[in-house]
Amino acid sequence: MGGNWFGGNWFGGNWFGGNWAGGSGGSGTPVFAMRADRPLAEIAITRSYDAKFRDAEWDPDLRAVTILPEFLAQTIKGKQWQAAVALPPPTYPVTAKMVDEVLVLAVAERPEALGEIVEEDQNFQLRWLQLLNMSATAYPHTFLLMKIVARVGEFAMVTLKLQYSNVSGAAPPPYWYQPRPSQVCPTLYPPVQVPGHPSYPAGHALIGTLTSECLADLLPQYKQPLRALAARVAMNRVIAGLHYREDIDAGAKAAVALKPFLTACPFYAATFKLAQAEWK
């Protein structure tokens, strides 16, 4: 979850909103080079002056962003999503036991998990596409549903990481955030870039769990493998030395708590219904 998020190739690049369609995360028109000495533009072809930009031509990354006002407006039993999540505060200062567990996993499991760790660092939603044997072209509404989940998950992740700042109880500002394991123990040497945001709660665990829980509603027969996949991706982040176990536990708990607020959104419900029709 490092990489090119806000600063680089967010919508067109390699993070949650980027290249997890197997090629391009968006659905824009491809571009081809044209000879300067014999431009095809000399041949005027007008399809129609009343042509329209179709709904299916929307970039799903950008379209999914519009769920956020609906999500923020949702209340359940008088609570908004942050109050409903109510995570326990992270353990701070971190303990030797927490770091030792990550060290043991780095030695015992990282060599075998390394391929998965590297692949999941930037494009981990590809795992879900592979599991369901789907593509953005064949299942556009399911793909958009996954993008909606990712957008809400990203927003919730960042909000919660900010919410659980100043964990030491010191007077603000400056604020203190939960350090990454490699900040405590530099010899962990994570095999991928350490993300530029705090450790608690874990974003891969939050978004992965939220994705699996929503897709399990759509495809109940996949519930068990979907949940197993979310747990596997989350645990790989601990093995990589990027998180403590409590980070991934908190991320999964947050996903389950905020899911009802997402599924209550009209945009989500309408997309879910269209996605259901794709699997009949």
Residue pairs with C-beta under 8 A, 6 or more apart in sequence:
1 15
1 16
1 121
1 195
1 197
1 203
1 204
2 121
2 192
2 193
2 194
2 195
2 196
3 13
3 14
3 15
3 121
3 122
3 193
4 10
4 13
4 14
4 15
4 18
5 15
5 16
5 196
9 15
9 18
10 17
10 18
11 17
11 18
11 25
11 26
11 59
11 61
11 62
12 18
12 19
12 24
12 25
12 26
12 61
13 19
14 122
14 123
15 122
16 125
16 150
16 151
16 153
16 154
16 207
17 25
17 61
17 64
17 147
17 150
17 151
17 154
18 25
18 61
18 122
18 123
19 25
19 122
19 123
20 123
20 124
20 125
20 126
20 129
21 129
21 135
21 136
21 143
22 126
22 129
22 135
22 136
25 59
25 60
25 61
26 59
26 60
26 61
26 62
27 56
27 57
27 58
27 59
27 60
27 136
28 59
34 40
34 41
56 140
60 136
60 140
60 143
60 144
60 147
61 147
63 144
63 147
64 144
64 147
64 148
64 150
64 151
65 151
66 267
67 148
67 151
67 152
67 262
67 265
67 267
67 268
68 151
68 152
68 155
70 265
70 266
70 267
70 268
71 81
71 152
71 155
71 261
71 262
71 265
72 80
74 80
74 81
74 261
74 262
74 264
74 265
76 84
76 260
76 261
76 264
80 261
81 156
81 257
81 258
81 261
82 159
82 160
82 163
84 257
84 258
84 260
84 261
85 156
85 160
85 253
85 254
85 257
85 258
86 257
87 160
87 164
87 201
87 250
87 253
87 254
88 250
89 164
89 167
90 164
90 167
90 178
90 199
90 200
90 246
90 247
90 250
91 98
91 244
91 246
92 167
92 168
92 176
92 178
93 168
94 178
94 179
94 181
94 184
94 244
98 181
98 244
98 245
98 246
99 181
99 184
99 185
99 244
101 238
101 244
101 245
102 181
102 185
102 188
102 238
102 241
102 243
102 244
103 185
103 188
105 238
105 239
106 188
106 239
106 240
106 241
109 239
110 117
110 191
110 239
110 240
110 241
113 236
113 239
113 240
114 191
116 232
116 236
117 191
117 192
117 236
117 237
117 239
117 240
118 191
118 192
119 126
120 127
120 204
120 233
120 236
121 192
121 193
121 240
124 204
124 208
124 233
125 146
125 150
125 211
127 229
127 233
128 146
128 211
128 212
128 215
128 226
128 229
129 135
131 222
131 225
131 226
131 229
132 139
132 142
132 215
132 219
132 222
134 142
134 143
135 143
136 143
139 275
139 278
139 279
140 278
141 271
141 274
141 275
141 277
141 278
142 215
142 218
142 275
142 278
142 279
144 271
144 275
145 214
145 215
145 218
145 268
145 271
145 272
145 275
146 211
146 214
146 215
148 262
148 267
148 268
148 271
149 207
149 210
149 211
149 214
149 262
150 207
150 211
152 210
152 258
152 262
153 203
153 206
153 207
153 210
153 211
153 255
154 203
154 207
156 206
156 254
156 258
157 201
157 203
157 206
157 207
157 251
158 197
160 201
160 206
160 254
161 177
161 197
161 198
161 200
161 201
164 177
164 178
164 198
164 200
164 201
165 175
165 176
165 177
165 198
166 172
166 175
166 176
166 177
167 176
167 177
167 178
167 200
168 176
170 176
177 198
177 199
177 200
178 198
178 199
178 200
178 247
179 198
179 199
180 194
180 195
180 198
180 199
180 242
180 243
181 188
181 199
181 241
181 242
181 243
181 244
182 188
182 189
182 190
182 194
182 241
182 242
183 194
188 241
189 241
190 240
190 241
190 242
191 240
191 241
192 240
192 242
194 242
195 203
195 242
197 203
199 242
199 243
199 244
199 247
200 244
200 246
200 247
200 250
201 247
201 248
201 250
201 251
201 253
201 254
202 234
202 237
202 243
202 247
202 248
202 250
202 251
203 251
204 233
204 234
204 236
204 237
204 248
204 251
205 230
205 233
205 234
205 237
205 243
205 247
205 248
205 249
205 250
205 251
205 252
205 255
206 251
206 252
206 254
206 255
207 255
208 229
208 230
208 233
208 234
208 255
209 227
209 230
209 234
209 251
209 252
209 255
209 256
210 255
210 258
210 259
210 262
211 226
211 230
212 226
212 227
212 229
212 230
213 226
213 227
213 255
213 256
213 259
214 259
214 262
214 263
214 272
215 222
215 226
216 222
216 223
216 226
216 227
217 263
217 272
218 272
218 275
218 276
218 279
219 226
219 279
230 252
231 252
234 248
234 251
234 252
235 248
237 243
237 247
237 248
238 244
238 245
238 247
238 248
262 268
263 269
263 272
